Amino acid sequence: MTSAAVPEARPGRTRAFLRLVMIEHSVFALPFAYIAALTAMFQLDRNVHWVRLLLVTVCMVGLRTFAMAVNRIIDREIDARNPRTAGRELVTGAVSVRSAWTGALIALVVFLGTAALLNPLCLALAPVAVVPMVVYPYGKRFTNFPQVILGLAQAMGPIGGWLAITGTWSWDAVILGLAVGVWIGGFDLIYACQDVESDRETGVGSVPARFGVPAAIRAARGSALVTTGLLVWYALATDAGGFFWAGLVIVAAAFAYEHTIVKPHDLSRLNRAFFTVNGFIGIALFVCALLDLLVRGLTP
């Protein structure tokens, strides 16, 4: 008597696509969009506008999902040649290119539709947010500084969060956006250090591949200092209170810890620095900013 082999169950398409775009990494950008949106609400009428906050969430997740999917599609051949990324869904076939494009276009429609629901200015400026998201994956093909493009793309979050509430331009939001852009660009320098050999072999441009890991780590440390300075500037510009300043102390301590555990000759704790510490930074500052706004009179 023989028994047929039971095929290994494959994850659903939706689950595989969510793994492809690393949906959980929205935690890096969302807190800062929330800080901007809630600060704008505080300055507007001191009331939390829950529907608009929900639309900001959908808008941010939609744009980030589109960006990640397009990034993976464009980089799939590079990913296949890198041992670290050879297991990604588009390389292994867990997600087809067609499915990835379908998911990306759905996410783009969601982003544009939500922007239209927010206000005319958000819709008009939506392409400005989309362009660097598409240019970024190509950046490593023509420059050694793709993190600059990534930083520009990520800076859009807080600016968009503020625009979503007020429908008007704010230089305060630009300061916060620059802080986020420099921060994310800086810790992406650390992340790129693990691909130095592969990048050099395949001709992928990056600061670590061109200038070496020690230079990239120094640049990342400089980025942390600049980010801290920009956050201080934002606190002063928005007349932040004690809880926000306490959050900045926590952020500075987290930056110090991050750059203590990652060294040019020891990248063994890189994932802890990249995922755990940076996720903590965003959430901690958001919580402190929210407490500060509530104490100062923001009404839920």
C-alpha positions as a LaTeX table, in Angstrom:
\begin{tabular}{lrrr}
\hline
Residue & $x$ (\AA) & $y$ (\AA) & $z$ (\AA) \\
\hline
Met1 & 0.00 & 0.00 & 0.00 \\
Thr2 & 1.40 & 3.38 & $-0.98$ \\
Ser3 & 0.56 & 6.81 & 0.23 \\
Ala4 & 0.76 & 9.97 & $-1.82$ \\
Ala5 & 3.11 & 12.60 & $-0.58$ \\
Val6 & 1.30 & 15.53 & 0.92 \\
Pro7 & 2.54 & 18.76 & $-0.69$ \\
Glu8 & 3.80 & 21.41 & 1.62 \\
Ala9 & 1.18 & 24.10 & 2.11 \\
Arg10 & 2.09 & 27.38 & 0.48 \\
Pro11 & 1.18 & 30.61 & 2.20 \\
Gly12 & $-1.67$ & 32.61 & 0.75 \\
Arg13 & $-0.91$ & 35.27 & $-1.82$ \\
Thr14 & $-1.93$ & 38.08 & 0.48 \\
Arg15 & 0.29 & 36.86 & 3.31 \\
Ala16 & 3.23 & 36.42 & 0.94 \\
Phe17 & 2.71 & 39.90 & $-0.48$ \\
Leu18 & 2.61 & 41.41 & 3.02 \\
Arg19 & 5.90 & 39.65 & 3.77 \\
Leu20 & 7.29 & 41.01 & 0.51 \\
Val21 & 6.54 & 44.62 & 1.47 \\
Met22 & 7.44 & 44.04 & 5.16 \\
Ile23 & 4.21 & 45.69 & 6.27 \\
Glu24 & 5.32 & 45.66 & 9.92 \\
His25 & 8.06 & 48.16 & 9.12 \\
Ser26 & 5.43 & 50.88 & 8.81 \\
Val27 & 6.29 & 51.44 & 12.47 \\
Phe28 & 9.34 & 53.45 & 11.39 \\
Ala29 & 7.46 & 56.17 & 9.50 \\
Leu30 & 3.92 & 56.23 & 10.91 \\
Pro31 & 4.75 & 57.65 & 14.38 \\
Phe32 & 6.28 & 60.78 & 12.85 \\
Ala33 & 3.33 & 61.33 & 10.53 \\
Tyr34 & 1.12 & 61.05 & 13.61 \\
Ile35 & 3.27 & 63.55 & 15.52 \\
Ala36 & 2.92 & 66.05 & 12.68 \\
Ala37 & $-0.80$ & 65.44 & 12.24 \\
Leu38 & $-1.59$ & 65.70 & 15.95 \\
Thr39 & 0.53 & 68.83 & 16.37 \\
Ala40 & $-1.34$ & 70.38 & 13.44 \\
Met41 & $-4.64$ & 69.47 & 15.11 \\
Phe42 & $-3.45$ & 71.03 & 18.35 \\
Gln43 & $-2.57$ & 74.25 & 16.58 \\
Leu44 & $-5.78$ & 74.20 & 14.53 \\
Asp45 & $-8.46$ & 73.75 & 17.19 \\
Arg46 & $-6.99$ & 71.44 & 19.89 \\
Asn47 & $-9.28$ & 68.57 & 18.87 \\
Val48 & $-8.32$ & 65.14 & 17.54 \\
His49 & $-9.96$ & 64.61 & 14.16 \\
Trp50 & $-10.22$ & 60.83 & 14.17 \\
Val51 & $-11.45$ & 60.40 & 10.60 \\
Arg52 & $-8.57$ & 62.46 & 9.25 \\
Leu53 & $-6.14$ & 60.52 & 11.42 \\
Leu54 & $-7.50$ & 57.29 & 9.97 \\
Leu55 & $-7.11$ & 58.68 & 6.44 \\
Val56 & $-3.51$ & 59.68 & 7.23 \\
Thr57 & $-2.87$ & 56.09 & 8.35 \\
Val58 & $-4.35$ & 54.57 & 5.19 \\
Cys59 & $-2.51$ & 57.11 & 3.04 \\
Met60 & 0.86 & 56.38 & 4.66 \\
Val61 & 0.49 & 52.60 & 4.56 \\
Gly62 & $-0.71$ & 52.74 & 0.95 \\
Leu63 & 2.26 & 54.82 & $-0.19$ \\
Arg64 & 4.77 & 52.73 & 1.73 \\
Thr65 & 3.28 & 49.48 & 0.40 \\
Phe66 & 3.52 & 50.80 & $-3.15$ \\
Ala67 & 7.11 & 51.91 & $-2.59$ \\
Met68 & 8.23 & 48.59 & $-1.11$ \\
Ala69 & 6.55 & 46.53 & $-3.81$ \\
Val70 & 8.08 & 48.60 & $-6.60$ \\
Asn71 & 11.45 & 48.45 & $-4.85$ \\
Arg72 & 11.32 & 44.66 & $-4.71$ \\
Ile73 & 10.19 & 44.40 & $-8.35$ \\
Ile74 & 12.97 & 46.65 & $-9.64$ \\
Asp75 & 15.63 & 45.01 & $-7.45$ \\
Arg76 & 14.64 & 41.37 & $-7.97$ \\
Glu77 & 17.64 & 40.55 & $-10.19$ \\
Ile78 & 20.06 & 42.23 & $-7.78$ \\
Asp79 & 18.38 & 40.41 & $-4.88$ \\
Ala80 & 18.85 & 37.08 & $-6.65$ \\
Arg81 & 22.63 & 37.63 & $-6.76$ \\
Asn82 & 22.90 & 38.56 & $-3.08$ \\
Pro83 & 22.95 & 35.61 & $-0.64$ \\
Arg84 & 21.21 & 37.72 & 2.04 \\
Thr85 & 18.26 & 38.60 & $-0.20$ \\
Ala86 & 18.08 & 35.49 & $-2.36$ \\
Gly87 & 15.20 & 34.19 & $-0.26$ \\
Arg88 & 12.92 & 37.16 & $-0.96$ \\
Glu89 & 9.51 & 36.32 & $-2.31$ \\
Leu90 & 10.00 & 37.58 & $-5.88$ \\
Val91 & 13.26 & 35.65 & $-6.16$ \\
Thr92 & 11.86 & 32.36 & $-4.86$ \\
Gly93 & 8.59 & 32.69 & $-6.74$ \\
Ala94 & 6.41 & 32.87 & $-3.62$ \\
Val95 & 5.07 & 36.08 & $-5.18$ \\
Ser96 & 4.91 & 36.52 & $-8.95$ \\
Val97 & 5.95 & 39.76 & $-10.62$ \\
Arg98 & 2.39 & 40.13 & $-11.86$ \\
Ser99 & 0.99 & 39.77 & $-8.34$ \\
Ala100 & 3.53 & 42.25 & $-7.01$ \\
Trp101 & 2.56 & 44.80 & $-9.66$ \\
Thr102 & $-1.11$ & 44.22 & $-8.91$ \\
Gly103 & $-0.53$ & 44.83 & $-5.21$ \\
Ala104 & 1.60 & 47.89 & $-5.93$ \\
Leu105 & $-1.02$ & 49.45 & $-8.20$ \\
Ile106 & $-3.82$ & 48.75 & $-5.71$ \\
Ala107 & $-1.73$ & 50.41 & $-2.99$ \\
Leu108 & $-1.11$ & 53.39 & $-5.28$ \\
Val109 & $-4.82$ & 53.78 & $-6.00$ \\
Val110 & $-5.53$ & 53.61 & $-2.27$ \\
Phe111 & $-2.91$ & 56.29 & $-1.62$ \\
Leu112 & $-4.19$ & 58.63 & $-4.33$ \\
Gly113 & $-7.83$ & 58.06 & $-3.38$ \\
Thr114 & $-7.13$ & 58.78 & 0.27 \\
Ala115 & $-5.14$ & 61.89 & $-0.63$ \\
Ala116 & $-8.14$ & 63.10 & $-2.65$ \\
Leu117 & $-10.40$ & 62.56 & 0.35 \\
Leu118 & $-8.10$ & 64.62 & 2.57 \\
Asn119 & $-7.91$ & 67.86 & 0.59 \\
Pro120 & $-7.01$ & 69.20 & $-2.88$ \\
Leu121 & $-3.45$ & 70.14 & $-1.89$ \\
Cys122 & $-2.68$ & 66.59 & $-0.72$ \\
Leu123 & $-3.89$ & 65.22 & $-4.05$ \\
Ala124 & $-1.97$ & 67.84 & $-6.03$ \\
Leu125 & 1.27 & 67.05 & $-4.18$ \\
Ala126 & 0.78 & 63.27 & $-4.17$ \\
Pro127 & 3.02 & 62.77 & $-7.25$ \\
Val128 & 5.82 & 64.61 & $-5.42$ \\
Ala129 & 5.69 & 61.88 & $-2.77$ \\
Val130 & 5.51 & 59.05 & $-5.33$ \\
Val131 & 8.46 & 60.05 & $-7.53$ \\
Pro132 & 11.33 & 59.52 & $-5.01$ \\
Met133 & 9.77 & 56.19 & $-4.00$ \\
Val134 & 10.22 & 54.97 & $-7.58$ \\
Val135 & 13.59 & 56.65 & $-8.16$ \\
Tyr136 & 15.16 & 55.21 & $-4.97$ \\
Pro137 & 15.66 & 51.60 & $-6.15$ \\
Tyr138 & 17.29 & 52.90 & $-9.32$ \\
Gly139 & 19.54 & 55.17 & $-7.25$ \\
Lys140 & 21.99 & 52.42 & $-6.40$ \\
Arg141 & 22.57 & 51.99 & $-10.13$ \\
Phe142 & 23.84 & 55.53 & $-10.75$ \\
Thr143 & 25.05 & 56.89 & $-7.39$ \\
Asn144 & 26.93 & 55.78 & $-4.31$ \\
Phe145 & 24.49 & 57.76 & $-2.17$ \\
Pro146 & 21.07 & 56.13 & $-2.60$ \\
Gln147 & 20.33 & 56.85 & 1.07 \\
Val148 & 19.93 & 60.52 & 0.15 \\
Ile149 & 17.03 & 59.59 & $-2.13$ \\
Leu150 & 15.60 & 57.31 & 0.55 \\
Gly151 & 15.81 & 60.12 & 3.09 \\
Leu152 & 14.01 & 62.48 & 0.74 \\
Ala153 & 11.26 & 59.92 & 0.22 \\
Gln154 & 10.82 & 59.34 & 3.95 \\
Ala155 & 10.77 & 63.07 & 4.70 \\
Met156 & 7.42 & 63.25 & 2.91 \\
Gly157 & 5.59 & 61.48 & 5.75 \\
Pro158 & 5.47 & 64.23 & 8.39 \\
Ile159 & 4.98 & 66.93 & 5.75 \\
Gly160 & 2.05 & 65.00 & 4.32 \\
Gly161 & 0.64 & 64.36 & 7.80 \\
Trp162 & 0.55 & 68.10 & 8.48 \\
Leu163 & $-0.89$ & 68.96 & 5.06 \\
Ala164 & $-3.61$ & 66.37 & 5.60 \\
Ile165 & $-4.93$ & 68.28 & 8.60 \\
Thr166 & $-4.50$ & 71.92 & 7.63 \\
Gly167 & $-4.37$ & 71.87 & 3.84 \\
Thr168 & $-1.58$ & 74.46 & 4.09 \\
Trp169 & 2.21 & 74.37 & 3.95 \\
Ser170 & 4.17 & 74.28 & 7.21 \\
Trp171 & 7.90 & 74.80 & 7.69 \\
Asp172 & 7.58 & 73.17 & 11.11 \\
Ala173 & 6.53 & 69.98 & 9.33 \\
Val174 & 9.50 & 70.36 & 6.97 \\
Ile175 & 11.86 & 70.41 & 9.97 \\
Leu176 & 10.31 & 67.19 & 11.30 \\
Gly177 & 10.40 & 65.68 & 7.82 \\
Leu178 & 14.09 & 66.45 & 7.46 \\
Ala179 & 14.72 & 64.85 & 10.86 \\
Val180 & 12.97 & 61.67 & 9.74 \\
Gly181 & 14.75 & 61.66 & 6.38 \\
Val182 & 18.21 & 62.09 & 7.90 \\
Trp183 & 17.41 & 59.48 & 10.57 \\
Ile184 & 16.17 & 56.80 & 8.17 \\
Gly185 & 18.89 & 57.54 & 5.63 \\
Gly186 & 21.44 & 57.27 & 8.42 \\
Phe187 & 20.36 & 53.92 & 9.77 \\
Asp188 & 20.04 & 52.57 & 6.22 \\
Leu189 & 23.78 & 53.27 & 5.97 \\
Ile190 & 24.25 & 50.82 & 8.82 \\
Tyr191 & 21.96 & 48.27 & 7.18 \\
Ala192 & 23.88 & 48.51 & 3.89 \\
Cys193 & 27.10 & 47.51 & 5.66 \\
Gln194 & 26.11 & 43.84 & 5.59 \\
Asp195 & 26.02 & 43.83 & 1.77 \\
Val196 & 29.43 & 45.33 & 1.05 \\
Glu197 & 30.98 & 42.32 & $-0.65$ \\
Ser198 & 27.89 & 41.53 & $-2.72$ \\
Asp199 & 27.46 & 45.19 & $-3.73$ \\
Arg200 & 31.05 & 45.40 & $-4.90$ \\
Glu201 & 30.74 & 42.21 & $-6.92$ \\
Thr202 & 27.50 & 43.23 & $-8.62$ \\
Gly203 & 28.33 & 46.92 & $-9.05$ \\
Val204 & 25.63 & 48.19 & $-6.70$ \\
Gly205 & 26.39 & 51.67 & $-5.41$ \\
Ser206 & 26.43 & 52.36 & $-1.68$ \\
Val207 & 28.47 & 54.33 & 0.82 \\
Pro208 & 29.87 & 51.19 & 2.53 \\
Ala209 & 30.79 & 49.61 & $-0.80$ \\
Arg210 & 32.49 & 52.76 & $-2.10$ \\
Phe211 & 34.06 & 54.21 & 1.04 \\
Gly212 & 34.17 & 51.25 & 3.44 \\
Val213 & 32.24 & 50.17 & 6.52 \\
Pro214 & 34.07 & 52.46 & 8.99 \\
Ala215 & 33.19 & 55.52 & 6.88 \\
Ala216 & 29.55 & 54.42 & 6.67 \\
Ile217 & 29.35 & 53.94 & 10.44 \\
Arg218 & 30.84 & 57.40 & 11.02 \\
Ala219 & 28.33 & 58.90 & 8.58 \\
Ala220 & 25.49 & 57.12 & 10.38 \\
Arg221 & 26.68 & 58.52 & 13.70 \\
Gly222 & 26.78 & 61.99 & 12.18 \\
Ser223 & 23.24 & 61.45 & 10.88 \\
Ala224 & 22.07 & 60.61 & 14.40 \\
Leu225 & 23.56 & 63.88 & 15.70 \\
Val226 & 21.94 & 65.89 & 12.90 \\
Thr227 & 18.60 & 64.16 & 13.53 \\
Thr228 & 18.77 & 65.03 & 17.20 \\
Gly229 & 19.54 & 68.65 & 16.35 \\
Leu230 & 16.60 & 68.83 & 13.94 \\
Leu231 & 14.26 & 67.34 & 16.54 \\
Val232 & 15.41 & 69.98 & 19.03 \\
Trp233 & 14.72 & 72.64 & 16.39 \\
Tyr234 & 11.24 & 71.18 & 15.83 \\
Ala235 & 10.56 & 71.21 & 19.58 \\
Leu236 & 11.53 & 74.87 & 19.78 \\
Ala237 & 9.55 & 75.80 & 16.66 \\
Thr238 & 6.36 & 74.19 & 17.98 \\
Asp239 & 6.79 & 75.31 & 21.62 \\
Ala240 & 6.87 & 71.70 & 22.78 \\
Gly241 & 6.46 & 70.95 & 26.47 \\
Gly242 & 8.24 & 68.79 & 29.01 \\
Phe243 & 7.07 & 65.39 & 27.81 \\
Phe244 & 8.37 & 66.01 & 24.29 \\
Trp245 & 11.73 & 67.12 & 25.65 \\
Ala246 & 11.80 & 63.96 & 27.78 \\
Gly247 & 11.19 & 62.03 & 24.57 \\
Leu248 & 14.19 & 63.70 & 22.98 \\
Val249 & 16.35 & 62.57 & 25.89 \\
Ile250 & 15.12 & 59.01 & 25.32 \\
Val251 & 15.83 & 59.29 & 21.59 \\
Ala252 & 19.35 & 60.59 & 22.24 \\
Ala253 & 20.00 & 57.71 & 24.66 \\
Ala254 & 18.69 & 55.20 & 22.09 \\
Phe255 & 20.95 & 56.67 & 19.42 \\
Ala256 & 23.91 & 56.37 & 21.77 \\
Tyr257 & 23.04 & 52.74 & 22.52 \\
Glu258 & 22.54 & 51.93 & 18.83 \\
His259 & 25.98 & 53.21 & 17.92 \\
Thr260 & 27.54 & 51.44 & 20.86 \\
Ile261 & 26.41 & 47.99 & 19.74 \\
Val262 & 27.30 & 48.45 & 16.06 \\
Lys263 & 31.00 & 48.78 & 15.29 \\
Pro264 & 32.91 & 48.67 & 11.99 \\
His265 & 34.54 & 45.37 & 12.97 \\
Asp266 & 31.44 & 43.87 & 14.62 \\
Leu267 & 28.08 & 43.88 & 12.81 \\
Ser268 & 26.69 & 40.89 & 14.73 \\
Arg269 & 24.08 & 43.06 & 16.48 \\
Leu270 & 23.13 & 45.04 & 13.38 \\
Asn271 & 19.57 & 43.68 & 13.28 \\
Arg272 & 19.01 & 44.70 & 16.88 \\
Ala273 & 20.16 & 48.22 & 16.05 \\
Phe274 & 18.20 & 48.41 & 12.81 \\
Phe275 & 14.88 & 46.88 & 13.79 \\
Thr276 & 14.56 & 46.94 & 17.57 \\
Val277 & 16.22 & 50.23 & 18.47 \\
Asn278 & 14.87 & 52.24 & 15.57 \\
Gly279 & 11.36 & 50.86 & 16.05 \\
Phe280 & 11.63 & 51.86 & 19.72 \\
Ile281 & 12.78 & 55.38 & 18.79 \\
Gly282 & 9.72 & 56.09 & 16.67 \\
Ile283 & 7.23 & 54.69 & 19.17 \\
Ala284 & 8.88 & 56.31 & 22.21 \\
Leu285 & 8.95 & 59.77 & 20.66 \\
Phe286 & 5.35 & 59.44 & 19.49 \\
Val287 & 4.14 & 58.44 & 22.95 \\
Cys288 & 6.00 & 61.35 & 24.54 \\
Ala289 & 4.72 & 63.79 & 21.89 \\
Leu290 & 1.16 & 62.56 & 22.39 \\
Leu291 & 1.39 & 62.92 & 26.18 \\
Asp292 & 2.80 & 66.40 & 25.72 \\
Leu293 & $-0.05$ & 67.48 & 23.46 \\
Leu294 & $-2.68$ & 65.97 & 25.77 \\
Val295 & $-1.22$ & 67.72 & 28.81 \\
Arg296 & $-1.17$ & 71.00 & 26.90 \\
Gly297 & $-4.85$ & 70.70 & 25.97 \\
Leu298 & $-5.35$ & 68.41 & 22.98 \\
Thr299 & $-8.83$ & 66.91 & 23.29 \\
Pro300 & $-9.35$ & 63.31 & 22.08 \\
\hline
\end{tabular}
